[in-house]
Amino acid sequence: MAGAPLAGEVLRDTGPVLVYRAVIAGEPAVVKRLTGTEDAIARRRFERERRFAHLLPHPSLPRLLGEGEDWIAFEALDDRISKTRRAGPAGARPLLAGLADALAFIHARGIVHRDIKPAHVLFRGERPVLVDFGIAGTPEDDLQQAELSGTPAWMAPEQLSGGPALPSADIWSFSALGLFLLTGEKPYAGDAETVLRLRRAGAAPAFRMPAMIEQGDPALAGLLKAGLGPATDRPAASDFVRVLGRGWSAP
């Protein structure tokens, strides 16, 4: 397929990248089209996401449906988290299990996502899918700081300060996501500028561990707490898989 699919509803238009709904071979799709080819950072992010789409066949990662010189298309997924905000204890555990398995999968291949947050968790039916690998890479990648923008409220402290984004940085973001799913509370409130000011001043995440998790699921509570701690003390994604199970393991 050479030409980009016909555009349906526009989901996002950042200038260099247009994201819209389409249909490919009868299947609903979301297309990312590079429109600002002179934007070097946008081009590198686009090519990075295309490359990882071919390397990451996993049930909790997005399926590639088609591609061309200036576009890539993924399966259309449901953005349920942004609509409901909170899964609660019963819903969060299987959701986190599927995401932990996806994280363990990419980390075992030397890939760091670098931008885990609720907006990047979509659904295929009941299965969670981790999306948007535009700033993903390996710890050795020589990326410009401008390419590692991330999202201030969900970034690990060392990532926010410009340090290397190792798998442990993903674990901080994953743990923050876990507590968000359990409580509905974001780690930091306010716009990006406010959050940056709070974090540079050393403000701790505004989380509280629900008592029912502390008492009823102490293993998960311990992992989430450690995941928000110092980088060297954080568990691995495989530790979460061991405690949570693999979630949805079938294709």
DODOMAR-722319 format. One record per residue: residue in one letter; residue number from 1; x, y, z of N, C-alpha, C in turn. Coordinates in steps of 0.2 Angstrom, whole numbers. Atoms other than C-alpha are relative to their C-alpha. Layout:
N
  midren  lumdo  n.east  n.north   n.up  ca.east  ca.north  ca.up  c.east  c.north   c.up
       a    NUM       X        Y      Z        X         Y      Z       X        Y      Z
...
% end
This chain:
251
  midren  lumdo  n.east  n.north   n.up  ca.east  ca.north  ca.up  c.east  c.north   c.up
       m      1       4       -6      0        0         0      0       4        6      0
       a      2      -5       -6      1        9        16     -6      -3        6      3
       g      3       3       -6     -3       -3        30     -3      -3        0      7
       a      4       3        0     -7       -9        35     14      -8       -1     -1
       p      5       7        1      0      -27        29     18      -4        6      0
       l      6       4       -6      0      -41        41     16      -1        2      7
       a      7       1       -3     -6      -43        52     31      -7        0      3
       g      8       6       -1     -3      -58        50     43       0        6      5
       e      9       0       -5     -6      -60        59     60       7        1      2
       v     10      -7       -2     -2      -44        69     64       0       -1      8
       l     11      -1        1     -8      -38        64     82       5        5      3
       r     12      -5       -5     -2      -23        75     83       4        3     -6
       d     13      -4       -4      6      -14        88     72       5        4      4
       t     14      -6       -4     -3        3        94     79       4        4     -4
       g     15      -4       -4      5        9       102     63       4       -5     -4
       p     16      -4        5      4       22        89     58      -3       -7      0
       v     17       3        7      0       11        74     62      -8        1      1
       l     18       7        0      0       -7        71     58      -2       -7      2
       v     19       3        6     -2      -17        57     67      -7        0     -1
       y     20       7        1      2      -33        51     60      -3       -7      0
       r     21       3        7      1      -45        37     59      -1       -2     -7
       a     22       0        3      6      -46        26     44      -3       -7      0
       v     23       1        7      1      -51         9     37       5       -3     -4
       i     24      -5        3      4      -38        -3     31      -3       -7     -1
       a     25       2        7      1      -44       -20     23      -6       -1      4
       g     26       6        2     -4      -61       -18     32       1        1      7
       e     27      -1        0     -7      -53       -15     49       1        7      2
       p     28      -1       -7     -3      -54         1     59       8        1      2
       a     29      -7       -1     -1      -37         9     60       1        7      2
       v     30      -2       -6     -2      -28        24     67       7        2     -4
       v     31      -6       -1      4      -15        32     55       4        6      2
       k     32      -5       -6     -1        0        43     59       3        2     -6
       r     33      -3       -2      6        5        53     44       5        6      1
       l     34      -5       -6     -1       21        64     44      -1        5     -6
       t     35       2       -5      4       16        80     36       6        6      0
       g     36      -6       -5      0       31        91     41       6       -4      0
       t     37      -6        4      1       45        81     33       6        4      2
       e     38      -6       -4     -2       57        96     37       1        0      7
       d     39      -1        0     -8       55        93     56       4       -6      1
       a     40      -5        6     -1       70        82     60      -2       -4      6
       i     41       2        4     -5       64        77     77      -6       -4     -1
       a     42       7        4      2       46        72     71       2       -5     -4
       r     43      -2        6      5       55        62     57       3       -6      4
       r     44      -4        5     -4       66        53     70      -5       -4      4
       r     45       5        4     -4       51        49     81      -4       -4     -4
       f     46       4        4      5       41        43     66       4       -6     -2
       e     47      -4        6      2       55        31     60       1       -4      6
       r     48      -1        4     -6       58        25     78      -6       -4      1
       e     49       6        3     -1       40        21     80      -2       -6     -5
       r     50       1        5      5       39        12     64       5       -6      1
       r     51      -5        5     -1       55         2     68      -2       -5      5
       f     52       2        4     -6       48        -4     85      -6       -4     -2
       a     53       7        4      2       31        -9     77       2       -6     -3
       h     54      -1        6      4       40       -22     67       4       -5      5
       l     55      -4        4     -5       50       -28     83      -4       -3      6
       l     56       3        2     -7       37       -30     96      -7       -3     -1
       p     57       6        3      0       24       -43     92      -2       -3      7
       h     58       2        2     -7       15       -45    109      -7        2      0
       p     59       7       -1      0       -3       -46    113      -2        7      4
       s     60       1       -7     -3       -2       -30    124       4        5     -3
       l     61      -3       -5      4        7       -20    111      -4        1     -7
       p     62       4       -1      5       -1       -12     96       2       -4     -7
       r     63      -1        3      6       -3       -21     79       1        5     -6
       l     64      -1       -4      6        4       -13     63      -5       -3     -5
       l     65       4        3      6       -9       -14     49       2        2     -7
       g     66      -2       -3      7        0        -4     35       5        5      1
       e     67      -5       -5      0       14         8     31       1        2     -7
       g     68      -2       -2      6       20        19     18       6        5      1
       e     69      -6       -4     -1       35        32     16      -2        5      5
       d     70       1       -5     -5       26        45     27      -6       -2      4
       w     71       5        2     -4       13        35     36       1       -7      3
       i     72       1        6     -3       10        21     48      -7       -1      3
       a     73       6        1     -2       -6        13     53      -1       -6      5
       f     74       1        5     -5      -11         4     69      -7       -2      1
       e     75       6        1     -1      -26        -5     74      -4        5      5
       a     76       4       -5     -4      -40         6     82      -1       -3      6
       l     77       1        3     -7      -41         4    101      -4        5      4
       d     78       4       -4     -5      -52        10    115       4        4      5
       d     79      -4       -4     -5      -46        24    126      -4        0      7
       r     80       4        1     -6      -56        18    141       3        3      6
       i     81      -3       -3     -6      -44        24    154      -1        7      1
       s     82       1       -7      0      -46        42    149      -7        2      2
       k     83       8       -1     -1      -65        40    150      -2       -1      7
       t     84       2        2     -7      -66        31    167       5        2      6
       r     85      -5       -2     -5      -50        37    176       2       -5      5
       r     86      -1        5     -6      -51        23    189      -2       -7     -1
       a     87       2        7      1      -51         5    188      -2       -3      6
       g     88       1        3     -7      -51         1    207       4       -6      1
       p     89      -4        6     -1      -43       -13    215      -1       -6     -4
       a     90       2        6      4      -53       -27    206       2        1     -7
       g     91      -1        0      7      -50       -20    189       7        2     -1
       a     92      -7       -2      1      -32       -14    191       5       -5      0
       r     93      -5        5      0      -24       -30    195       1       -4     -7
       p     94      -1        3      7      -27       -39    178       2        5     -5
       l     95      -3       -5      5      -24       -23    169       7        1      1
       l     96      -7        0     -1       -7       -21    177       4       -6     -2
       a     97      -4        6      2       -3       -39    174       2        0     -8
       g     98      -1        0      7       -5       -37    155       5        5     -2
       l     99      -5       -5      1        5       -21    155       7       -2      2
       a    100      -7        2     -3       19       -28    166       3       -5     -5
       d    101      -2        5      5       20       -43    154       3        4     -6
       a    102      -2       -3      6       22       -31    139       7        4      2
       l    103      -6       -3     -2       35       -21    149       6       -5      0
       a    104      -5        5      0       45       -36    153       2       -3     -7
       f    105      -1        2      7       44       -41    135       5        5     -4
       i    106      -5       -5      4       52       -24    128       6        0      4
       h    107      -6       -1     -4       64       -23    143       5       -6     -2
       a    108      -4        5      1       71       -40    139       3        0     -7
       r    109      -3       -1      7       74       -34    121       4        7      0
       g    110      -4       -6     -1       84       -19    128      -4        7     -2
       i    111       4       -6      2       70        -6    124      -4        3      6
       v    112       3       -4     -6       64         7    136      -6        5     -4
       h    113       5       -3      3       47        15    132       0        8      1
       r    114      -2       -7     -2       51        32    141      -7        5      1
       d    115       5       -5      0       33        39    141      -7       -4      2
       i    116       6        4     -3       21        27    151      -4        5      4
       k    117       5       -4     -3        5        36    156      -7       -2     -2
       p    118       7        3      2      -14        33    156      -2        1     -7
       a    119       2       -1      7      -16        41    139       4       -5     -5
       h    120      -3        5      4       -4        28    132      -2       -7      1
       v    121       3        7     -1      -14        13    138      -7        0     -3
       l    122       6        1      4      -28         8    126      -2       -7      1
       f    123       3        6     -1      -39        -7    125      -2       -3     -7
       r    124       3        4      5      -42       -21    113      -5       -5      3
       g    125       5        4     -4      -58       -28    120       2        1      7
       e    126      -2       -1     -7      -53       -31    138       7        0      1
       r    127      -8        0     -1      -34       -32    135       3        7     -1
       p    128      -3       -7      0      -24       -17    139       6       -1     -5
       v    129      -5       -1      6      -12       -11    125       4        6      2
       l    130      -4       -6     -1        3         0    128       2        3     -7
       v    131      -1       -3      6        5        12    114       5        6      0
       d    132      -5       -6      1       16        26    107       7       -1      2
       f    133      -7        1     -1       34        22    105       4        5     -3
       g    134      -4       -5      4       39        38     97       6        3      4
       i    135      -6       -2     -4       52        42    111       3       -6      3
       a    136      -3        6     -3       56        24    115       7       -1     -3
       g    137      -7        2      3       74        17    112       3       -4      5
       t    138      -4        3     -5       88         9    121       4        4      4
       p    139      -4       -5     -4       98        16    135       6        3     -3
       e    140      -6       -2      3      113        18    123      -2        5     -6
       d    141       2       -4      6      103        28    110       3        7      2
       d    142      -3       -7      0      111        45    107      -5        5     -2
       l    143       6       -4      2       95        56    107       1        7      3
       q    144       0       -6     -3       94        74    109      -5        1      5
       q    145       4       -1     -6       86        80    125      -7        2     -2
       a    146       6       -2      2       72        88    115      -5       -5     -2
       e    147       4        6      2       67        71    109      -3       -4      5
       l    148       2        4     -6       65        65    126      -5        4      5
       s    149       4       -5     -4       51        77    131      -4       -4      5
       g    150       4        4     -5       40        64    140      -6        4      2
       t    151       6       -4     -4       26        70    152       2        1      7
       p    152      -3       -2     -6       33        79    167      -4       -4      6
       a    153       4        4     -5       19        71    179       2       -7      1
       w    154       0        7      0       23        54    174       8       -3     -1
       m    155      -7        2      1       42        54    172       4       -1      6
       a    156      -4        2     -6       55        46    184       4        6      1
       p    157      -4       -6     -1       65        59    193       7        1     -4
       e    158      -6        0      3       81        54    185      -1        2     -8
       q    159       1       -2      7       73        56    168      -2        7     -1
       l    160       2       -7      0       66        73    172       6        4      0
       s    161      -6       -4     -1       83        79    177       5       -1     -6
       g    162      -4        0      6       90        74    160       5       -6      0
       g    163      -4        6      0       98        57    165      -2       -5     -5
       p    164       2        6      5       98        41    155      -6       -3      2
       a    165       6        4     -1       81        33    153       1       -7      0
       l    166      -1        7      0       84        15    159      -6       -3      1
       p    167       6        3     -2       71         2    162      -3        2      6
       s    168       2       -2     -7       70         7    180      -4        7     -1
       a    169       4       -6      1       63        24    173      -7       -2     -2
       d    170       6        3      2       49        14    165      -4       -2      6
       i    171       3        2     -6       46         6    182      -3        5      4
       w    172       3       -5     -4       43        22    191      -6        2     -3
       s    173       7       -3      3       30        28    178      -5       -6      0
       f    174       5        5      0       22        11    178      -3       -1      7
       s    175       2        0     -7       21        11    197      -5        6      1
       a    176       5       -6      0       13        29    196      -6       -2     -3
       l    177       6        2      4        1        22    183      -4       -5      4
       g    178       3        5     -4       -3         8    195      -4        3      5
       l    179       4       -3     -5       -8        19    209      -5        5     -3
       f    180       6       -3      3      -18        30    197      -6       -4     -1
       l    181       5        5      2      -28        15    192      -4       -2      7
       l    182       3        2     -6      -31        11    210      -4        5      4
       t    183       3       -5     -4      -35        28    217      -4        5     -4
       g    184       2       -5      4      -39        39    202       3        7      1
       e    185      -4       -6     -1      -26        52    208       6        0     -4
       k    186      -6       -1      4      -12        58    197       5        2      5
       p    187      -5       -1     -5        5        59    205       1        7      1
       y    188      -1       -7     -1        6        78    202      -6        3     -4
       a    189       5       -4      3       -8        90    199       2        6     -3
       g    190      -2       -6      3       -8       105    187       2       -1     -7
       d    191      -2        0      7       -2       110    170       7       -2      0
       a    192      -7        2      0       15       105    164       5        5      3
       e    193      -4       -5     -3       23       121    170       0        0      8
       t    194       1        1     -8       16       119    188       3       -6      2
       v    195      -3        6     -2       21       101    188       8        0      0
       l    196      -7       -1      0       39       105    183       3        4      6
       r    197      -2       -4     -5       40       118    196       0       -4      7
       l    198       1        4     -6       34       106    210       5       -5      0
       r    199      -5        6      0       46        92    204       7        3      1
       r    200      -7       -3     -1       61       103    203       1        3      7
       a    201       0       -2     -7       57       109    221       0       -6      4
       g    202      -1        6     -4       58        91    226      -7       -3      3
       a    203       6        2     -3       39        88    229      -1       -7     -1
       a    204       1        7      1       34        70    232      -6       -1     -4
       p    205       7        2      3       20        61    222      -5        1      5
       a    206       6       -1     -4        3        65    229      -4       -6      1
       f    207       3        6      0       -1        47    231      -1       -3      7
       r    208       1        3     -7       -8        37    246      -2       -7     -2
       m    209       2        7      2       -9        18    245      -6       -2      4
       p    210       6        2     -3      -26        11    248       1       -5      5
       a    211      -1        5     -5      -28         2    264      -2       -7     -2
       m    212       2        6      2      -37       -12    256       6       -4     -4
       i    213      -6        3      3      -21       -15    245       5       -2      5
       e    214      -5        1     -5       -9       -13    259      -2       -7      4
       q    215       2        5     -4      -19       -26    269      -1       -7     -4
       g    216       2        5      4      -26       -37    255       5       -3     -5
       d    217      -5        2      6      -12       -37    242       7        3      2
       p    218      -6       -3     -2        4       -33    252       6       -1     -5
       a    219      -5        1      5       15       -40    238       0        5     -5
       l    220       1       -5      5        8       -28    225       1        7      3
       a    221      -1       -6     -4        8       -14    238       8        2      0
       g    222      -8       -1     -1       27       -17    241       3        2     -6
       l    223      -3       -2      6       31       -17    223      -1        7     -3
       l    224       2       -7      2       22        -1    219       4        5      4
       k    225      -4       -5     -4       30         8    234       8        0     -2
       a    226      -7        1      3       47         1    228       1        3     -6
       g    227      -1       -2      6       44         6    211       0        8     -1
       l    228       0       -7      0       42        24    216       6        3      4
       g    229      -6       -2     -4       58        24    226       6        1     -4
       p    230      -7       -1      4       77        26    221       0       -5     -6
       a    231      -1        4      6       81        19    204       3       -6      1
       t    232      -4        7     -1       93         6    211      -4       -5      4
       d    233       4        5     -5       80        -1    223      -7       -2     -4
       r    234       6        1      3       66        -2    210      -1       -8     -2
       p    235       1        7      3       59       -20    205       0        1     -7
       a    236       0        1      8       60       -26    187      -7       -1     -2
       a    237       6        2      3       45       -28    176      -2       -8      2
       s    238       1        7     -1       47       -47    178      -2       -1      7
       d    239       2        1     -7       45       -45    197      -8        1      1
       f    240       8       -2      0       27       -37    194      -3       -6     -4
       v    241       3        6      3       24       -52    182      -1       -6      4
       r    242       0        5     -5       28       -64    195      -5        0      5
       v    243       6       -1     -5       16       -56    208      -7        0     -3
       l    244       7       -1      3        2       -52    196      -2       -5     -5
       g    245       2        5      5        3       -66    184       1        3     -7
       r    246      -1       -2      7        4       -64    165      -6        4     -3
       g    247       6       -3      2      -14       -57    163      -2       -4     -7
       w    248       2        3      6      -19       -60    145       6       -3     -4
       s    249      -6        2      3       -6       -71    138      -1       -3     -7
       a    250       1        3      7      -15       -78    122      -1        6     -5
       p    251       1       -6      5      -15       -68    106      -7        2     -1
% end
